[in-house]
Amino acid sequence: QVQLVESGGGLVQAGGSLRLSCAVSGTFSSINAMSWYRQAPGKQREWVATITNGGLTNYANSVKGRFTVSRDNAKNTVYLQIVSLKPEDTAVYYCAAIKAGSISSWGQGTQVTVSS
């Protein structure tokens, strides 16, 4: 089991940038990848991006070009860099640990609010 703690959210103006962090602790040797999800008010949680242990990345079409997922293995931290923020990016952002193709752990989420 791993524990995930997100941070870095906040209130920003449209066009601004944020870097979200997800600190990973616990037994993570079996984790294959880490993903970011988001949930906007009144909407279902949606997948945003994934980074594998090998560093391969994949993004939802809606965020390609503006979101960058990365990892620092020495710090056991996964990041989500967001640029050119839009009001529709307002959501709670969650990181998730992927094990054998399924989500094994969720973080508590960090709120991102983008003002127009």
C-alpha positions as CSV (number, residue, x, y, z in Angstrom):
1,Q,0.0,0.0,0.0
2,V,1.2,3.5,-0.8
3,Q,0.2,6.8,0.5
4,L,-0.2,9.8,-1.8
5,V,-0.3,13.4,-0.7
6,E,-1.0,16.2,-3.3
7,S,0.0,19.8,-2.9
8,G,0.5,22.9,-5.0
9,G,-3.1,23.8,-5.8
10,G,-4.5,27.3,-5.3
11,L,-6.3,30.2,-6.9
12,V,-4.8,31.6,-10.1
13,Q,-5.8,33.9,-12.9
14,A,-6.5,32.6,-16.3
15,G,-3.3,32.3,-18.3
16,G,-1.3,31.5,-15.2
17,S,0.7,28.4,-14.2
18,L,0.8,25.9,-11.4
19,R,2.9,22.9,-10.5
20,L,1.1,20.3,-8.5
21,S,3.1,17.7,-6.5
22,C,2.2,14.2,-5.4
23,A,4.5,12.8,-2.7
24,V,4.6,9.0,-2.6
25,S,5.4,7.0,0.5
26,G,5.0,3.4,1.5
27,T,5.6,0.2,-0.4
28,F,5.7,1.3,-4.0
29,S,7.9,-1.3,-5.6
30,S,4.9,-2.9,-7.4
31,I,3.6,0.4,-8.8
32,N,3.7,0.5,-12.6
33,A,2.7,4.1,-13.2
34,M,1.3,7.2,-11.6
35,S,-1.7,9.1,-13.0
36,W,-3.4,12.4,-12.4
37,Y,-7.1,12.8,-12.5
38,R,-9.4,15.8,-11.9
39,Q,-13.0,16.3,-10.8
40,A,-14.8,19.6,-11.6
41,P,-17.9,20.6,-9.6
42,G,-20.9,18.5,-10.7
43,K,-18.8,16.4,-13.0
44,Q,-17.3,12.9,-13.0
45,R,-13.7,12.4,-12.2
46,E,-11.6,12.4,-15.4
47,W,-8.2,11.1,-16.3
48,V,-5.7,13.8,-17.1
49,A,-2.2,12.2,-17.5
50,T,0.0,9.2,-16.8
51,I,3.7,8.6,-16.4
52,T,5.1,5.1,-16.3
53,N,8.0,3.9,-14.3
54,G,10.0,4.1,-17.5
55,G,9.1,7.7,-18.0
56,L,6.6,7.3,-20.8
57,T,3.8,9.8,-20.7
58,N,0.3,10.0,-22.0
59,Y,-2.3,12.8,-21.8
60,A,-5.9,13.4,-22.3
61,N,-6.6,15.3,-25.5
62,S,-8.1,18.2,-23.6
63,V,-4.8,19.0,-21.8
64,K,-2.2,18.1,-24.4
65,G,0.3,20.9,-24.9
66,R,-0.6,22.6,-21.6
67,F,0.0,19.9,-19.0
68,T,3.3,18.1,-18.4
69,V,3.6,15.1,-16.0
70,S,7.1,14.3,-14.6
71,R,8.6,12.4,-11.8
72,D,11.6,12.7,-9.5
73,N,12.4,9.2,-8.3
74,A,15.0,10.5,-5.8
75,K,12.3,12.6,-4.1
76,N,9.5,10.0,-4.6
77,T,7.4,12.7,-6.1
78,V,5.3,13.1,-9.2
79,Y,4.5,16.5,-10.7
80,L,1.9,18.0,-12.9
81,Q,3.0,21.3,-14.5
82,I,0.0,23.3,-15.9
83,V,0.4,26.3,-18.0
84,S,-2.0,28.7,-19.7
85,L,-4.6,27.8,-17.1
86,K,-8.3,28.2,-18.2
87,P,-11.4,28.6,-16.0
88,E,-12.5,25.1,-17.2
89,D,-9.4,23.7,-15.5
90,T,-11.0,24.5,-12.1
91,A,-11.2,21.1,-10.3
92,V,-9.9,19.0,-7.5
93,Y,-6.8,17.3,-8.8
94,Y,-5.9,13.8,-7.6
95,C,-2.9,11.6,-8.1
96,A,-3.3,7.9,-8.3
97,A,-1.0,4.9,-8.1
98,I,-1.4,2.3,-10.8
99,K,-0.7,-1.4,-10.0
100,A,-1.3,-4.1,-12.5
101,G,-3.4,-1.8,-14.6
102,S,-5.7,-0.7,-11.8
103,I,-5.7,2.2,-9.4
104,S,-4.4,1.0,-6.1
105,S,-4.3,4.2,-4.2
106,W,-5.7,7.8,-4.4
107,G,-4.5,10.9,-2.8
108,Q,-6.8,13.3,-1.0
109,G,-6.7,15.9,-3.8
110,T,-5.7,19.5,-4.2
111,Q,-8.0,22.3,-5.3
112,V,-7.2,24.3,-8.4
113,T,-9.4,27.4,-9.0
114,V,-8.9,29.5,-12.1
115,S,-10.5,32.9,-12.2
116,S,-11.4,34.6,-15.5
